[in-house]
């Protein structure tokens, strides 16, 4: 009976150690971006403006080639629109490096699921594709948004977020 109890006590402890390890790795990854010691310069969190009806967005580029996009909540709801407009999800997608004519681009696509605001039934999914460059903490380049049968050109411009050291130092 003592062996079983010890095993059950060790499982949560093991889980806690793994969680702390993952958090520490994530903090080191952010510092690595800031310190430029090996991670791709796109990895991190960006505040991005887009030629879109709403801004700003936050993009998170992960080192494994996945990404997330968020925008303000309920910005596509419009009481005067059919079904009151739409609600969209967090955008999720992938990115990769592409070199053309000696220039390094970051290309990718993310998608957001949409639902009608009044009845929460699915509607067209938004797909956004982009081809951007990153220089000195600035992301910039063309994009294209597809929603149903509509395709609209756009442009992305963003800045890499960082730690507010003055605020941290004041704690």
C-alpha positions as CSV (number, residue, x, y, z in Angstrom):
1,X,0.0,0.0,0.0
2,X,2.9,2.4,0.8
3,X,4.4,2.0,-2.7
4,X,1.1,2.9,-4.4
5,X,0.7,6.0,-2.3
6,X,4.2,7.1,-3.0
7,X,3.7,6.7,-6.8
8,X,0.5,8.7,-6.7
9,X,2.2,11.5,-4.8
10,X,5.2,11.5,-7.2
11,X,3.0,11.9,-10.3
12,X,1.8,15.4,-9.5
13,X,5.3,16.4,-8.4
14,X,6.6,15.1,-11.8
15,X,4.0,17.1,-13.6
16,X,4.9,20.2,-11.7
17,X,8.6,19.8,-12.6
18,X,7.7,19.4,-16.3
19,X,5.5,22.5,-16.2
20,X,8.2,24.6,-14.6
21,X,10.7,23.2,-17.2
22,X,8.4,24.2,-20.1
23,X,7.8,27.6,-18.7
24,X,11.6,28.1,-18.1
25,X,12.3,27.0,-21.7
26,X,9.6,29.5,-23.0
27,X,11.2,32.3,-21.0
28,X,14.7,31.4,-22.3
29,X,13.3,31.3,-25.9
30,X,11.9,34.8,-25.5
31,X,15.3,36.0,-24.1
32,X,17.0,34.2,-27.0
33,X,15.0,36.3,-29.5
34,X,15.9,39.5,-27.7
35,X,19.6,38.4,-27.3
36,X,19.8,37.1,-30.9
37,X,21.4,33.8,-30.0
38,X,20.1,31.4,-32.5
39,X,16.3,31.6,-32.9
40,X,14.8,33.0,-36.1
41,X,14.0,36.7,-35.8
42,X,10.3,36.1,-36.5
43,X,9.9,34.0,-33.4
44,X,8.1,36.0,-30.7
45,X,5.0,38.1,-30.2
46,X,4.2,40.9,-32.7
47,X,1.7,43.8,-32.6
48,X,0.5,43.9,-36.3
49,X,-1.6,46.4,-38.2
50,X,-3.3,45.1,-41.3
51,X,-5.3,46.7,-44.1
52,X,-8.5,45.3,-42.5
53,X,-11.6,46.7,-40.9
54,X,-10.1,46.2,-37.4
55,X,-6.8,46.6,-35.8
56,X,-4.5,45.8,-34.1
57,X,-3.7,42.1,-34.2
58,X,-1.3,40.1,-32.1
59,X,0.7,37.5,-34.0
60,X,2.7,34.8,-32.2
61,X,5.3,33.0,-34.2
62,X,6.6,29.8,-32.6
63,X,10.0,28.2,-33.4
64,X,8.3,25.0,-34.7
65,X,6.7,26.8,-37.6
66,X,3.3,27.3,-36.1
67,X,1.6,30.6,-35.4
68,X,-1.4,32.3,-33.7
69,X,-3.3,35.5,-34.6
70,X,-5.7,37.4,-32.4
71,X,-7.7,40.5,-32.9
72,X,-10.1,42.5,-30.7
73,X,-13.2,40.5,-29.6
74,X,-16.5,40.8,-31.4
75,X,-15.2,43.4,-33.9
76,X,-17.1,41.7,-36.7
77,X,-20.5,41.8,-35.0
78,X,-22.8,44.3,-36.6
79,X,-26.5,44.5,-35.4
80,X,-27.5,45.7,-38.9
81,X,-25.8,42.9,-40.8
82,X,-27.5,39.5,-41.6
83,X,-27.3,37.3,-38.5
84,X,-25.7,40.3,-36.6
85,X,-22.4,39.8,-38.3
86,X,-19.9,37.1,-37.3
87,X,-17.6,36.1,-34.5
88,X,-14.2,34.7,-35.3
89,X,-11.8,32.4,-33.5
90,X,-8.2,32.8,-32.8
91,X,-6.3,32.4,-36.1
92,X,-4.0,29.4,-36.2
93,X,-1.6,28.5,-39.0
94,X,1.9,27.7,-40.1
95,X,4.9,29.6,-41.4
96,X,8.2,28.9,-43.1
97,X,11.3,30.6,-44.5
98,X,11.5,31.2,-48.2
99,X,14.5,32.8,-50.0
100,X,13.9,34.5,-53.3
101,X,16.6,36.5,-55.2
102,X,18.7,36.6,-52.0
103,X,15.9,38.0,-49.8
104,X,14.6,36.0,-46.8
105,X,10.9,36.0,-46.6
106,X,8.5,34.5,-44.0
107,X,5.5,33.0,-45.8
108,X,2.5,31.4,-44.2
109,X,-1.2,31.0,-43.9
110,X,-3.5,31.1,-40.9
111,X,-7.2,30.5,-40.6
112,X,-10.0,31.7,-38.4
113,X,-13.3,29.9,-38.0
114,X,-16.3,32.1,-38.2
115,X,-19.9,31.8,-36.8
116,X,-22.9,33.9,-37.1
117,X,-23.3,36.2,-34.0
118,X,-27.0,35.5,-33.4
119,X,-27.3,31.7,-33.8
120,X,-23.6,30.6,-33.6
121,X,-23.9,28.5,-36.7
122,X,-20.7,28.2,-38.8
123,X,-20.1,30.4,-41.8
124,X,-17.2,31.0,-44.1
125,X,-13.7,30.4,-42.7
126,X,-11.2,33.3,-43.2
127,X,-7.8,32.4,-44.7
128,X,-5.0,34.9,-44.5
129,X,-1.7,34.3,-46.5
130,X,1.3,36.5,-46.1
131,X,4.9,37.1,-47.4
132,X,6.8,39.3,-45.0
133,X,10.3,40.3,-44.2
134,X,11.7,40.9,-40.8
135,X,14.4,43.6,-40.1
136,X,15.4,45.0,-36.7
137,X,12.2,44.0,-35.0
138,X,9.9,45.2,-37.8
139,X,7.7,42.8,-39.8
140,X,6.4,44.1,-43.2
141,X,4.9,42.8,-46.4
142,X,1.9,41.9,-48.4
143,X,-1.0,39.6,-47.4
144,X,-4.2,38.3,-48.9
145,X,-7.4,37.5,-47.1
146,X,-9.9,34.9,-48.5
147,X,-13.4,34.7,-47.1
148,X,-15.8,32.5,-49.1
149,X,-15.6,33.6,-52.7
150,X,-14.0,36.9,-51.9
151,X,-10.2,37.6,-52.0
152,X,-8.9,40.9,-50.8
153,X,-5.3,42.2,-50.8
154,X,-3.9,43.5,-47.6
155,X,-0.6,44.6,-46.1
156,X,0.9,43.7,-42.7
157,X,3.2,45.9,-40.6
158,X,4.3,45.0,-37.1
159,X,6.7,45.4,-34.3
160,X,8.1,42.8,-32.0
161,X,6.9,43.2,-28.5
162,X,9.3,42.9,-25.6
163,X,9.6,43.0,-21.8
164,X,8.9,46.4,-20.2
165,X,12.0,46.4,-18.2
166,X,11.2,49.6,-16.4
167,X,7.9,48.1,-15.2
168,X,9.7,44.9,-14.1
169,X,12.4,46.8,-12.3
170,X,9.8,48.8,-10.4
171,X,8.2,45.6,-8.9
